[in-house]
């Protein structure tokens, strides 16, 4: 088998191009290979002709501009299935011939549902087909435009949750990273953070709130573990020099959580409004973090500069400690930021006030800006309990209890 691997900037070794995200281009691959092989690439199949001496000519044409790492070529003994269509565009599966049955089963779901979700909530699918391809050039997945590569071991015949989520993630990239591409490697979170969060958004839509929350909590564990080793790590790079460091787990997981917190601050309706505007404006183009911020500010009517700066251009973690006390129709809340890494955050925080006999809290929002903070809230009865961030909108650790 023969497969390309351009990530992040290896396309220059076999293609004449400027190997940088801003250099988007259309492409054609015309490949002559022994006729016992099938050839897969970006875009639409234009020609397949068997010639003399046991050779076959295969011609693929990509008519939508894409970044250099997304150009792709694969040659193998494939089993090929034309699974379905979406908006008149072919959904395909390409797996090793010996993995035909298991591969056709694994990749049949949830590809079409994912395409439908992102089209409905973000904007139109930019490309001419979507092929899921078994490959030996990647370990997990690679979002090559129209022709997604998955590692050898992706085919199990079991539709595992892990590989299901990889499929969702790589399809999300067709919108973020591929159609809207970061202008510079410093903003790689616009690709990986987005694909990670939009995977969770599809999970929330398709599989329910509990699965979505499980995903957020799993991400938070990884974020915390990374932070302990790299407390000053920033999501947006500062003129990245070493391409070996272009992504880390934090790019994916914390980048995803930042989008989730942004949704919490803006509100879900305004969040989707901003996402749709961002996608419409920059589809098949390049964007920066500042471009994204401006679209979200326009959608929300909010100044988001402090939020973006502290979460994307700064390091640190957010940790609260505090207590609450009820007296004469008033709840007094003491809440301190107790992280000792030198960072301070300004964040809105929801407070869930649970009345006796009720399971749904009354939500109040406080603005926590200082190291030490005190708030008073009027209530009509003594609360049964008070919970910080009951709807899980903020990336934080907290110790909070009723004052005795």
C-alpha positions in Angstrom: 0.0 0.0 0.0 1.1 3.6 -0.7 -0.3 6.6 1.3 0.7 10.2 1.6 1.2 11.9 5.0 1.6 15.7 4.8 0.9 16.7 8.4 1.8 19.3 9.4 4.2 20.6 6.8 5.6 17.6 4.9 3.8 18.2 1.6 6.8 20.2 0.4 8.8 16.9 0.1 6.7 15.7 -2.8 4.7 18.7 -4.1 5.9 22.1 -5.4 4.0 24.5 -3.0 4.3 27.0 -0.2 3.8 24.6 2.7 1.8 26.9 4.9 -2.0 27.0 5.8 -2.6 30.3 4.0 -1.6 28.8 0.6 -4.9 27.2 -0.4 -5.2 25.7 -3.9 -7.2 23.4 -6.0 -5.5 20.2 -7.2 -5.5 17.3 -9.6 -3.8 14.0 -9.4 -3.3 11.9 -12.5 -1.8 8.6 -11.4 -0.6 5.6 -13.4 -0.3 2.4 -11.3 -0.5 -1.3 -11.8 -4.1 -2.2 -12.6 -4.6 -4.4 -9.5 -4.6 -1.2 -7.4 -7.3 1.4 -6.8 -6.2 5.0 -6.3 -8.0 7.5 -4.0 -7.5 11.2 -3.8 -9.2 14.6 -3.1 -12.3 15.6 -5.0 -14.1 13.8 -7.8 -13.0 10.9 -9.9 -12.7 12.2 -13.5 -11.2 9.2 -15.3 -10.2 5.6 -14.7 -8.8 3.9 -17.8 -7.0 0.6 -18.2 -4.1 0.8 -20.5 -1.4 -1.4 -21.9 1.1 -3.5 -19.9 -1.2 -4.0 -17.0 -1.4 -0.3 -16.0 -4.4 1.9 -15.0 -4.7 5.7 -15.2 -6.7 7.3 -12.5 -7.6 11.0 -12.5 -8.9 12.9 -9.4 -9.8 16.6 -9.5 -10.4 18.8 -6.4 -12.3 22.0 -7.5 -12.4 23.7 -4.1 -9.2 25.2 -2.7 -7.6 23.5 0.3 -4.5 23.9 2.5 -1.3 21.9 1.7 -1.6 19.3 4.5 -5.0 18.3 3.1 -3.7 17.0 -0.3 -3.9 13.3 -0.2 -3.1 10.2 -2.2 -3.7 6.5 -1.4 -3.0 3.4 -3.4 -4.0 -0.1 -2.3 -6.1 -3.2 -2.9 -9.3 -1.6 -1.8 -12.8 -2.7 -1.3 -15.0 0.3 -2.2 -18.6 0.9 -1.2 -20.8 3.8 -2.3 -22.7 4.0 0.9 -25.2 6.9 0.3 -25.4 10.4 -1.0 -25.8 13.7 0.9 -27.0 16.7 -1.0 -26.2 14.9 -4.2 -22.6 14.2 -3.0 -21.3 10.7 -2.7 -20.5 9.1 0.7 -17.9 6.3 0.2 -16.0 3.7 2.2 -12.5 2.5 1.1 -11.0 -0.3 3.2 -8.5 -3.0 2.6 -10.0 -5.9 0.7 -9.5 -8.3 3.5 -11.4 -5.9 5.9 -14.4 -5.5 3.5 -17.2 -6.7 5.7 -16.0 -5.1 9.0 -15.0 -1.8 7.3 -18.3 -1.4 5.4 -20.1 -1.9 8.7 -17.9 0.4 10.8 -18.0 3.4 8.4 -21.6 3.2 7.5 -22.5 5.1 10.7 -22.7 7.9 11.7 -21.3 9.7 8.6 -24.5 11.0 7.0 -26.0 12.1 10.3 -22.8 14.1 11.0 -22.9 15.8 7.6 -26.6 16.7 8.2 -25.9 18.1 11.6 -23.0 20.4 10.7 -24.8 21.5 7.5 -27.9 22.4 9.5 -26.1 24.2 12.4 -22.9 25.6 10.8 -23.4 25.9 7.0 -23.1 24.0 3.8 -20.6 21.2 3.2 -17.9 22.7 1.0 -16.7 19.7 -0.9 -17.7 17.2 -3.7 -17.7 13.9 -1.8 -16.9 12.4 1.5 -14.8 9.2 1.6 -13.7 7.3 4.8 -10.5 5.5 4.0 -8.5 2.9 5.9 -4.8 3.8 5.7 -1.4 2.9 7.2 0.0 6.5 7.2 -1.9 7.6 10.3 -2.5 6.2 13.8 -5.8 7.9 14.5 -7.4 10.1 11.8 -6.3 12.7 9.3 -8.9 15.1 8.0 -7.7 15.2 4.3 -10.4 17.2 2.5 -13.1 14.8 0.9 -10.8 11.8 1.6 -10.4 11.2 5.3 -7.7 8.7 6.4 -8.1 6.4 9.4 -5.4 4.1 10.9 -5.2 0.4 10.1 -6.7 -0.5 13.5 -9.8 1.7 12.9 -11.6 -1.3 11.3 -12.9 -3.6 14.0 -16.4 -4.6 12.9 -17.6 -3.4 16.3 -18.4 0.3 15.7 -16.6 1.2 18.9 -17.3 4.5 20.6 -13.7 5.5 20.3 -13.6 5.1 16.5 -17.1 6.5 16.2 -15.9 9.7 17.8 -12.8 9.8 15.6 -15.1 9.7 12.5 -17.2 12.6 14.0 -14.0 14.6 14.7 -12.6 14.2 11.2 -15.8 15.1 9.6 -16.1 18.2 11.8 -12.7 19.2 10.3 -14.3 19.4 6.9 -15.9 22.6 8.3 -13.1 23.8 10.7 -9.5 23.4 9.6 -10.4 22.5 6.0 -13.1 24.9 4.7 -12.2 27.6 7.3 -8.5 27.3 7.8 -6.3 29.1 10.3 -4.2 31.7 8.6 -1.1 30.8 10.6 0.1 27.8 12.6 -0.2 30.0 15.8 -4.0 29.7 15.5 -4.1 25.9 15.1 -6.7 25.7 17.8 -9.2 27.1 15.2 -8.8 23.7 13.7 -8.3 21.2 16.5 -10.1 22.9 19.3 -13.1 23.4 17.0 -13.1 19.8 15.8 -13.0 18.6 19.3 -15.8 20.7 20.6 -18.0 20.2 17.5 -17.6 16.5 18.0 -19.1 17.0 21.5 -21.9 19.1 20.0 -22.9 16.3 17.7 -22.7 13.9 20.6 -25.0 16.1 22.6 -27.4 16.3 19.6 -27.3 12.6 18.7 -26.6 10.7 21.9 -27.8 13.0 24.7 -26.7 15.4 27.4 -25.1 12.8 29.6 -22.7 11.7 26.9 -21.9 15.3 26.2 -21.1 16.0 29.9 -19.0 12.8 30.1 -17.0 14.2 27.2 -16.4 17.5 28.9 -15.4 15.9 32.2 -13.0 13.6 30.4 -11.4 16.6 28.6 -11.1 18.4 31.9 -9.1 15.6 33.5 -6.6 15.7 30.6 -6.4 19.5 30.8 -5.6 19.3 34.5 -2.9 16.7 34.0 -1.3 18.7 31.2 -1.4 21.9 33.3 0.5 20.3 36.2 3.5 19.9 33.9 3.1 23.0 31.8 1.3 25.7 33.8 2.2 28.6 31.5 1.2 26.9 28.2 -0.9 29.1 25.9 -3.4 27.9 23.4 -2.5 30.5 20.8 1.2 30.2 20.0 3.5 33.2 19.9 5.2 32.9 16.6 5.7 29.2 16.7 9.2 28.1 15.6 9.3 24.3 16.3 6.7 22.5 14.2 7.0 19.5 16.5 5.1 21.6 19.0 2.3 22.7 16.7 -0.3 20.8 18.7 -0.6 19.3 22.2 -3.5 17.6 24.0 -4.2 21.1 25.3 -4.8 22.4 21.8 -7.6 19.9 21.5 -9.1 19.7 25.0 -8.7 23.1 26.4 -9.4 24.7 23.0 -12.7 22.8 23.1 -13.5 23.9 26.6 -12.8 27.5 25.7 -15.5 27.3 23.0 -17.8 25.7 25.5 -17.3 28.6 28.0 -17.8 31.1 25.2 -21.1 29.4 24.4 -22.0 29.8 28.1 -21.1 33.5 28.2 -22.9 34.3 24.9 -25.9 32.0 25.2 -26.5 29.1 22.9 -28.6 31.0 20.3 -26.0 33.8 19.9 -23.2 31.2 19.9 -24.7 29.4 16.9 -25.4 32.8 15.2 -21.8 33.7 15.5 -20.5 30.3 14.3 -22.7 30.5 11.2 -21.5 34.1 10.5 -17.9 33.1 10.9 -18.3 30.1 8.6 -20.2 32.0 6.0 -17.5 34.8 5.9 -14.4 32.6 5.8 -15.5 29.4 4.0 -12.8 28.3 1.7 -10.6 31.1 3.0 -8.3 31.6 6.0 -9.1 33.2 9.4 -7.3 34.3 12.6 -8.4 34.2 16.2 -9.1 37.9 16.0 -11.4 37.3 13.0 -13.3 34.7 15.0 -13.5 37.0 18.1 -14.9 39.8 16.0 -17.7 37.6 14.5 -18.6 36.4 18.0 -18.7 39.9 19.3 -20.9 41.0 16.5 -23.3 38.1 17.2 -23.5 38.7 20.9 -23.1 42.5 21.2 -20.4 41.8 23.9 -16.8 42.8 24.3 -15.0 39.5 24.4 -11.4 40.8 24.4 -10.7 40.0 28.0 -12.2 36.5 27.7 -10.1 35.7 24.6 -6.9 37.2 26.0 -7.0 35.4 29.4 -8.0 32.0 28.0 -6.1 31.9 24.7 -3.1 34.1 25.2 -2.4 33.3 28.9 -1.7 30.2 30.9 -2.8 29.2 34.3 -5.9 27.5 35.8 -9.0 28.6 37.6 -9.6 27.4 41.1 -12.2 28.7 43.6 -12.6 28.2 47.3 -15.5 29.6 49.3 -18.6 29.3 51.4 -22.2 30.5 51.7 -24.3 31.5 54.6 -28.0 32.3 55.0 -29.3 35.0 57.3 -32.6 37.0 57.3 -33.6 36.4 53.7 -30.1 36.9 52.3 -27.4 34.6 51.2 -23.9 35.8 51.6 -21.3 34.2 49.3 -17.5 34.4 49.9 -15.6 33.2 46.9 -11.8 33.4 46.3 -9.5 32.6 43.4 -7.0 30.3 45.1 -4.8 29.2 42.2 -1.2 30.1 43.0 0.3 30.3 39.5 0.2 34.1 39.1 -2.9 34.2 36.8 -6.2 35.9 37.6 -9.4 35.4 35.7 -12.5 37.5 35.2 -15.5 35.3 34.6 -19.2 35.2 35.0 -20.3 32.3 37.2 -23.7 30.8 37.6 -24.9 30.0 41.1 -27.6 27.3 41.5 -29.8 27.9 44.6 -31.9 24.9 45.5 -35.0 25.5 47.5 -36.4 22.9 49.9 -38.4 20.2 48.1 -37.3 21.4 44.6 -34.9 19.7 42.2 -34.4 22.5 39.8 -32.3 25.4 41.1 -32.9 29.1 40.8 -30.0 30.4 38.7 -28.2 33.6 39.7 -25.1 34.9 37.9 -22.2 36.6 39.6 -19.1 38.2 38.1 -15.9 36.9 39.8 -13.1 39.3 38.9 -10.8 39.6 41.9 -8.7 37.4 44.1 -11.2 37.8 47.0 -14.9 38.3 46.3 -18.1 38.7 48.3 -21.7 38.7 47.1 -25.1 38.9 48.6 -28.3 37.5 47.0 -31.9 38.0 48.2 -33.9 34.8 48.6 -37.4 34.1 49.9 -36.5 31.0 51.9 -33.3 29.4 53.3 -31.8 27.3 50.5 -31.4 23.5 50.9 -28.0 23.8 49.1 -26.1 26.1 46.8 -24.0 24.8 43.9 -21.4 26.6 41.8 -21.8 26.3 38.0 -24.6 23.7 38.2 -24.8 23.6 34.3 -21.1 23.0 33.8 -20.1 26.1 31.8 -16.8 27.0 33.4 -13.4 25.2 33.3 -12.5 25.3 37.0 -11.9 23.4 40.2 -13.9 24.5 43.3 -14.2 23.8 47.0 -17.5 25.4 48.1 -19.7 24.6 51.2 -22.2 26.0 53.6 -20.5 27.9 56.4 -21.1 26.3 59.7 
